[in-house]
Amino acid sequence: AVQLNLLGSHDAPRVRTVLGNDLGRVRLATMIQATLPGAPCIYYGDEIGLEGGTDPDCRRAFPWDEGRWDHDLRAAVRAFLRLRATEPSLRDGPLRVAGAEGSAVAYVRGSGPSRLVVAVNAGDTATRLEIQLDDDLSTGRDIVSIELPGSEGRLRAPVAGGRATIELAAVSGAVMRVT
């Protein structure tokens, strides 16, 4: 719970560079970082898509010219961190893996009425993912995605027998509520 979670640091190439300049993958990695236990640590510049190779290139000066920023990435990072700040289950709740298929995984954060489901597909093709929720969830409920910049879009899946199945596009993710 007290682990420091970082994707980039002054000792390693920038996350954008490591991920081949794929901003979709940077967003996805940041969403995972913000929804796992521990404290997310954003290395300066990663929130705006700063590039950089091995040391000392990873220590580039921050580009204060906002025209050089990726504003969509910045909005997504802010939204992920704002969600974490407003959802106690993302800061203090337990974590349980709820499904996995190929390059996709789903995990549940929290318990009871405050639980959230996080589903990610890091693969290059869409995938169908079955999510095993708690047995106390009966038929007639849904999991519904929270609108976040750069996320999968509006997902909704019915819960039946404590399970729900969703379709995730390639390199996408969603944070969902059980309603």
N, C-alpha and C positions, 0 to 999 in steps of 0.2 A: 504493500500500500504506500510505501514511502520511496519507492524506486524512482529515480530520475530518468524519464523517457525522452531521449533526444534522437532526432534523425540526422542532424548536422552539428558540427562543432568546429572549433578552430584547428583541430588536428586531422580533419578528414575532408575529402572533396565535398562540395555542396550537394545537397540531396537532389536538386534539379539536374546537376551534371551526372551524378551516379545513375539516375533514372532516365538517362538519354534525352534530356530536355522534354520529357513527356509530362506536361503539367497536369494531365488527368491522373497520372500515377502519383505525382506529388500531392495532389488533393486527397487521393485515396489514402496514402500513407499518413497524412496529417489527420484525417478523420479517425483512423485506427489509433494513432497516438493520443488523440484527445478523448477516446472512449475506453481506453484500457486503464487498469489500476495504475497508480503512481502519478507523478507530477510531470505533465508535458513541458518540455523546455524547447522553445523555438530559438534557434541561433539567428542573430540579427541578419536580416536580408532574405532568409528563407521564405518569409511570409510574402515577399513581393517577387519571388522567383529569381533571386540573384544566382548567377552561375559561378563556378570556380573549381579548378582542379586540385591537385595535391598541394600541400603547403609549399610556398606561401600564397598560392593563388586562391585558396579558400578563405583568406583573410582580407579580401578586397575591401576597399572603402565602401561604405553604404552610399548608393546613388540617390542623392537628395532630389534630383530632378524627377518629379513624379511621372513625367512622360516616359521614363524608362521602367516603370513598375508594371507588373501584371496585376491590374486592379481586380480582376475576377478571382485570382488566387488569393489576394489579400482579403477579399470579402468572404471567401470560403473559410480561410483560417480564422478570421474573426468570428464567424458564425459557429464554427466547431467549438471554439474556446468559450463563447457566450453560452452555448448549449451546455457545456460541461459545468459552467458556473451556476446555471439555473437548475440543473438536474442533480439532486443529491445522489441518485443511484450511480451516476458516472464518477462521483468522487469517493463515495464510501461503500457502495454496494458490492456484493459478491459478483464473481464472474463465473459463468458456466458455458462451455461450448455446447451449442444447440444443434449443430449440423455442419457437415463438410462434404464437398463434392468437387473433385478436381482442384482447381485453383480458387474455389469459393469456400468461405467459412461464415458461420453465423455464431454469435455469442449473445448471451443474455446478461445484462447488468442489472443488479438490484433484485428485489423480491417484492411480492405482494403487488399492490396497485401502482407502485412507482417503477416497475421494471421496464426496461427498454431492450429492444432487440437490435443488434448491429449486424448487418450482413454486408459482406464485401466479396467482390469477384475481381481478383487481380489478373485473371487470364485474358487471352486475346479473343475468346469466343464467349457468347452468351451461355448461361447455364441455368438449369432448374435446380433449386435448392430446397430440400425439405428441412423444416425447422421443428425440432421437438421442444415444445414449450412445457411448462409445468403441468402435471396431471390435473391440477385444480382448475384449469381452464376448460370450460365446457364448450360444446358447439354453440354457435350463435355470437361469438365474439370475433373480432378482426384484429389483424396487425396492420397499422397504417403508418406510412412513412411521414416523417417530419420534413417540412420543406427546408432545404438547405442549399445554398449556392453550389452549383456544380454536382449535385447529387443525382441519383438515378431518376428522379422524377417522382410522380405520385404513385406509390405502390400501395395496394390494398389486397390483403389475402384473408379469406375466412379461416377461422380456427375450428377444427373438428377433431375431437378426441385428443386434444392437447397438441395437435400438429397443424402446421400451415406450410404451404408450398408457394414459393415465389420464383419469378423469373428475373435474373439479373443480367443486364447487358454486360458486354466486355468492359473491363477496367471501370467498374462502377461500384457504388455502395449506397447504403441507406441506413438511417437510424429510424427505428419504428417503435410506435407505442402499441401496447395491447389495449384495445378499446372495448 
